[in-house]
Amino acid sequence: MPTTIPLDWYLMLSAVLFVTGVIGVITRRNAIIIFMSLELMLNAVNLTMVSFSAYNGNIGGQMFVFFIMAVAAAEAAVGLAIVLALFRNKQTVYVDEVNLMKW
């Protein structure tokens, strides 16, 4: 007889992933690491949505996660293009050394 993992464990894992992502966004200076931390936060939210969707027996949350993953892939592609353009112009990917909006 297969055992099921309780919903609390999924929510705790999701919280740990989200907090790890937040810490990565706050403490890191590298733009690529910041984007990876944002993706980690997005995946934590996706895990929460899938967990609640499976717990409630509703497939709507899982379908919504599919669209979130598509938007995340587009965000990663655009973010990488911005980082590459930034590196070509400034020779750095550290966000505190970039001052493109200053006169």
N, CA, C and O of each residue as an XYZ file, in Angstrom:
412
protein
N       0.844     -1.179      0.000
C       0.000      0.000      0.000
C       0.897      1.252      0.000
O       1.690      1.451      0.920
N       0.763      2.090     -1.038
C       1.616      3.288     -1.108
C       1.206      4.317     -0.052
O       0.026      4.527      0.230
N       2.216      4.933      0.504
C       1.945      5.986      1.480
C       2.005      7.334      0.781
O       2.763      7.517     -0.172
N       1.219      8.254      1.248
C       1.213      9.592      0.661
C       1.968     10.550      1.569
O       1.972     10.410      2.792
N       2.589     11.503      0.952
C       3.331     12.513      1.699
C       2.332     13.582      2.137
O       1.541     14.052      1.319
N       2.354     13.973      3.402
C       1.398     14.977      3.873
C       1.598     16.339      3.198
O       2.693     16.674      2.745
N       0.543     17.086      3.148
C       0.580     18.420      2.534
C       1.551     19.337      3.269
O       2.180     20.191      2.644
N       1.681     19.177      4.565
C       2.569     20.030      5.355
C       4.024     19.942      4.875
O       4.743     20.940      4.895
N       4.446     18.777      4.454
C       5.829     18.616      4.012
C       6.074     19.389      2.719
O       7.120     20.015      2.544
N       5.110     19.338      1.829
C       5.239     20.112      0.592
C       5.283     21.611      0.881
O       6.054     22.353      0.273
N       4.451     22.037      1.810
C       4.424     23.460      2.143
C       5.702     23.899      2.845
O       6.173     25.016      2.631
N       6.262     23.038      3.674
C       7.538     23.380      4.324
C       8.670     23.445      3.295
O       9.502     24.351      3.346
N       8.703     22.496      2.370
C       9.713     22.530      1.313
C       9.563     23.784      0.458
O      10.554     24.412      0.087
N       8.338     24.139      0.154
C       8.086     25.345     -0.628
C       8.531     26.597      0.124
O       9.092     27.515     -0.474
N       8.285     26.635      1.413
C       8.716     27.783      2.214
C      10.231     27.884      2.274
O      10.783     28.981      2.201
N      10.908     26.749      2.407
C      12.374     26.755      2.431
C      12.922     27.237      1.088
O      13.857     28.037      1.054
N      12.351     26.761     -0.010
C      12.785     27.210     -1.333
C      12.549     28.702     -1.522
O      13.406     29.407     -2.055
N      11.392     29.182     -1.086
C      11.071     30.597     -1.250
C      12.006     31.475     -0.423
O      12.495     32.495     -0.909
N      12.254     31.083      0.820
C      13.153     31.868      1.676
C      14.572     31.849      1.122
O      15.273     32.860      1.182
N      15.002     30.713      0.586
C      16.320     30.645     -0.039
C      16.403     31.602     -1.226
O      17.420     32.269     -1.414
N      15.351     31.672     -2.017
C      15.311     32.597     -3.138
C      15.337     34.047     -2.695
O      16.031     34.869     -3.293
N      14.591     34.363     -1.659
C      14.576     35.743     -1.146
C      15.953     36.144     -0.631
O      16.420     37.253     -0.887
N      16.593     35.246      0.088
C      17.933     35.541      0.596
C      18.906     35.735     -0.566
O      19.775     36.605     -0.511
N      18.764     34.929     -1.611
C      19.619     35.080     -2.776
C      19.421     36.404     -3.484
O      20.387     37.012     -3.944
N      18.177     36.860     -3.577
C      17.904     38.147     -4.229
C      18.450     39.301     -3.398
O      18.993     40.264     -3.939
N      18.304     39.200     -2.091
C      18.712     40.311     -1.220
C      20.221     40.402     -1.075
O      20.768     41.505     -1.042
N      20.907     39.271     -0.987
C      22.323     39.306     -0.627
C      23.280     39.281     -1.808
O      24.436     39.672     -1.644
N      22.870     38.852     -2.963
C      23.796     38.695     -4.084
C      23.866     39.942     -4.944
O      22.910     40.713     -5.033
N      25.026     40.124     -5.581
C      25.231     41.270     -6.466
C      25.217     40.863     -7.926
O      24.990     41.705     -8.795
N      25.453     39.596     -8.215
C      25.521     39.109     -9.580
C      24.108     38.994    -10.159
O      23.226     38.395     -9.543
N      23.902     39.569    -11.343
C      22.568     39.581    -11.943
C      22.092     38.176    -12.296
O      20.900     37.892    -12.189
N      22.979     37.306    -12.707
C      22.586     35.943    -13.060
C      22.129     35.184    -11.820
O      21.150     34.441    -11.879
N      22.816     35.357    -10.710
C      22.410     34.712     -9.458
C      21.067     35.271     -8.986
O      20.247     34.531     -8.443
N      20.842     36.545     -9.186
C      19.555     37.141     -8.808
C      18.428     36.543     -9.640
O      17.362     36.235     -9.107
N      18.652     36.376    -10.948
C      17.632     35.750    -11.787
C      17.391     34.297    -11.379
O      16.251     33.835    -11.385
N      18.448     33.581    -11.028
C      18.271     32.200    -10.566
C      17.479     32.157     -9.267
O      16.664     31.256     -9.070
N      17.706     33.112     -8.386
C      16.954     33.167     -7.130
C      15.488     33.491     -7.394
O      14.606     32.955     -6.724
N      15.222     34.362     -8.362
C      13.837     34.651     -8.728
C      13.147     33.406     -9.280
O      11.982     33.150     -8.973
N      13.857     32.641    -10.086
C      13.289     31.395    -10.606
C      13.015     30.404     -9.476
O      12.018     29.682     -9.505
N      13.894     30.375     -8.491
C      13.684     29.501     -7.337
C      12.427     29.904     -6.568
O      11.665     29.048     -6.116
N      12.219     31.196     -6.424
C      11.008     31.674     -5.760
C       9.762     31.311     -6.568
O       8.742     30.924     -5.998
N       9.842     31.435     -7.882
C       8.710     31.084     -8.736
C       8.405     29.589     -8.635
O       7.239     29.193     -8.601
N       9.444     28.765     -8.588
C       9.226     27.324     -8.458
C       8.643     26.961     -7.096
O       7.883     25.999     -6.987
N       8.988     27.712     -6.068
C       8.386     27.472     -4.753
C       6.888     27.750     -4.787
O       6.095     27.002     -4.215
N       6.513     28.821     -5.455
C       5.084     29.135     -5.588
C       4.388     28.070     -6.424
O       3.264     27.675     -6.116
N       5.046     27.604     -7.477
C       4.461     26.541     -8.298
C       4.260     25.262     -7.495
O       3.236     24.593     -7.632
N       5.231     24.924     -6.662
C       5.092     23.734     -5.818
C       3.910     23.872     -4.868
O       3.177     22.909     -4.644
N       3.723     25.054     -4.315
C       2.580     25.283     -3.427
C       1.263     25.134     -4.178
O       0.321     24.514     -3.684
N       1.207     25.709     -5.376
C      -0.038     25.616     -6.148
C      -0.352     24.178     -6.541
O      -1.503     23.749     -6.462
N       0.663     23.432     -6.964
C       0.436     22.031     -7.333
C       0.042     21.217     -6.111
O      -0.809     20.333     -6.207
N       0.646     21.503     -4.967
C       0.321     20.763     -3.744
C      -1.131     20.981     -3.345
O      -1.852     20.028     -3.051
N      -1.554     22.237     -3.336
C      -2.946     22.509     -2.974
C      -3.914     21.971     -4.014
O      -5.010     21.522     -3.678
N      -3.511     22.015     -5.271
C      -4.365     21.492     -6.324
C      -4.554     19.985     -6.179
O      -5.669     19.481     -6.316
N      -3.479     19.273     -5.904
C      -3.594     17.824     -5.715
C      -4.345     17.492     -4.434
O      -5.098     16.519     -4.387
N      -4.144     18.292     -3.401
C      -4.816     18.052     -2.121
C      -6.326     18.238     -2.248
O      -7.106     17.484     -1.667
N      -6.725     19.244     -3.009
C      -8.151     19.518     -3.181
C      -8.782     18.711     -4.306
O     -10.004     18.716     -4.458
N      -7.967     18.018     -5.098
C      -8.513     17.228     -6.193
C      -8.973     18.070     -7.357
O      -9.824     17.636     -8.134
N      -8.428     19.271     -7.495
C      -8.801     20.186     -8.562
C      -7.607     20.342     -9.499
O      -6.489     20.594     -9.049
N      -7.841     20.194    -10.784
C      -6.739     20.269    -11.746
C      -6.459     21.704    -12.195
O      -5.485     21.943    -12.909
N      -7.282     22.644    -11.794
C      -7.119     24.034    -12.216
C      -5.794     24.643    -11.802
O      -5.185     25.385    -12.573
N      -5.340     24.342    -10.599
C      -4.065     24.874    -10.134
C      -2.893     24.323    -10.919
O      -1.922     25.035    -11.173
N      -2.976     23.075    -11.300
C      -1.906     22.473    -12.080
C      -1.862     23.053    -13.487
O      -0.781     23.212    -14.053
N      -3.000     23.365    -14.052
C      -3.030     24.007    -15.365
C      -2.476     25.425    -15.276
O      -1.788     25.879    -16.191
N      -2.763     26.118    -14.201
C      -2.251     27.470    -14.016
C      -0.732     27.456    -13.874
O      -0.053     28.361    -14.359
N      -0.204     26.440    -13.217
C       1.254     26.304    -13.066
C       1.912     26.125    -14.424
O       3.018     26.621    -14.641
N       1.258     25.432    -15.336
C       1.812     25.271    -16.686
C       2.006     26.631    -17.354
O       3.034     26.858    -17.991
N       1.050     27.525    -17.224
C       1.176     28.859    -17.812
C       2.237     29.689    -17.083
O       2.949     30.474    -17.711
N       2.342     29.522    -15.785
C       3.378     30.230    -15.030
C       4.766     29.776    -15.484
O       5.682     30.591    -15.591
N       4.923     28.486    -15.749
C       6.214     27.988    -16.220
C       6.553     28.539    -17.595
O       7.721     28.806    -17.877
N       5.564     28.713    -18.451
C       5.809     29.291    -19.772
C       6.251     30.747    -19.645
O       7.166     31.182    -20.343
N       5.607     31.495    -18.762
C       6.006     32.887    -18.537
C       7.393     32.954    -17.912
O       8.170     33.852    -18.235
N       7.714     32.031    -17.033
C       9.040     31.999    -16.400
C      10.127     31.705    -17.426
O      11.225     32.254    -17.343
N       9.827     30.843    -18.392
C      10.806     30.561    -19.437
C      11.051     31.796    -20.297
O      12.189     32.089    -20.664
N       9.987     32.513    -20.615
C      10.153     33.750    -21.376
C      10.915     34.797    -20.569
O      11.743     35.528    -21.113
N      10.632     34.865    -19.276
C      11.340     35.810    -18.400
C      12.811     35.478    -18.317
O      13.650     36.379    -18.281
N      13.138     34.201    -18.285
C      14.546     33.795    -18.226
C      15.260     34.158    -19.522
O      16.408     34.601    -19.490
N      14.604     33.977    -20.650
C      15.223     34.315    -21.933
C      15.449     35.817    -22.052
O      16.518     36.250    -22.481
N      14.458     36.610    -21.678
C      14.600     38.068    -21.740
C      15.635     38.542    -20.726
O      16.435     39.428    -21.028
N      15.629     37.967    -19.535
C      16.609     38.344    -18.520
C      18.024     38.029    -18.946
O      18.935     38.826    -18.719
N      18.221     36.877    -19.562
C      19.555     36.517    -20.039
C      19.999     37.453    -21.162
O      21.169     37.828    -21.225
N      19.088     37.828    -22.036
C      19.428     38.778    -23.100
C      19.820     40.135    -22.518
O      20.752     40.776    -23.005
N      19.119     40.567    -21.492
C      19.461     41.844    -20.847
C      20.823     41.758    -20.179
O      21.615     42.696    -20.266
N      21.103     40.647    -19.515
C      22.399     40.479    -18.855
C      23.520     40.444    -19.887
O      24.579     41.030    -19.662
N      23.307     39.769    -21.012
C      24.329     39.739    -22.058
C      24.571     41.121    -22.648
O      25.720     41.499    -22.878
N      23.511     41.879    -22.896
C      23.676     43.240    -23.402
C      24.383     44.123    -22.378
O      25.213     44.959    -22.736
N      24.055     43.935    -21.128
C      24.711     44.692    -20.061
C      26.194     44.353    -19.988
O      27.031     45.239    -19.815
N      26.516     43.070    -20.119
C      27.913     42.662    -20.069
C      28.702     43.201    -21.256
O      29.871     43.561    -21.115
N      28.070     43.256    -22.421
C      28.759     43.795    -23.598
C      29.055     45.279    -23.446
O      30.088     45.757    -23.914
N      28.157     46.012    -22.794
C      28.340     47.460    -22.648
C      29.223     47.826    -21.460
O      30.067     48.714    -21.577
N      29.051     47.176    -20.342
C      29.733     47.579    -19.103
C      30.835     46.616    -18.656
O      31.581     46.939    -17.731
N      30.959     45.446    -19.284
C      31.947     44.434    -18.930
C      31.779     43.926    -17.495
O      32.748     43.488    -16.876
N      30.575     43.981    -16.975
C      30.288     43.469    -15.644
C      28.830     43.023    -15.573
O      27.983     43.513    -16.320
N      28.549     42.091    -14.666
C      27.171     41.671    -14.423
C      26.753     41.968    -12.988
O      25.713     41.490    -12.536
N      27.542     42.743    -12.277
C      27.194     43.127    -10.912
C      26.217     44.289    -10.948
O      26.479     45.309    -11.586
N      25.088     44.134    -10.261
C      24.029     45.116    -10.368
C      24.367     46.432     -9.670
O      23.804     47.468    -10.025
N      25.266     46.421     -8.693
C      25.579     47.674     -8.016
C      26.591     48.517     -8.789
O      26.811     49.680     -8.451
N      27.203     47.947     -9.815
C      28.142     48.709    -10.631
C      27.500     49.275    -11.896
O      28.162     49.965    -12.671
N      26.252     48.995    -12.101
C      25.558     49.447    -13.301
C      24.784     50.710    -12.968
O      23.972     50.723    -12.043
N      25.032     51.754    -13.712
C      24.325     53.015    -13.510
C      23.878     53.573    -14.847
O      24.167     54.727    -15.166
N      23.182     52.772    -15.628
C      22.736     53.182    -16.961
C      21.660     54.251    -16.916
O      21.510     54.999    -17.882
N      20.919     54.349    -15.846
C      19.834     55.315    -15.765
C      20.307     56.677    -15.266
O      19.524     57.627    -15.245
N      21.563     56.789    -14.866
C      22.088     58.074    -14.415
C      22.550     58.898    -15.603
O      22.919     58.344    -16.639
N      22.533     60.202    -15.462
C      22.995     61.093    -16.534
C      24.464     61.216    -16.466
O      25.062     61.921    -17.279
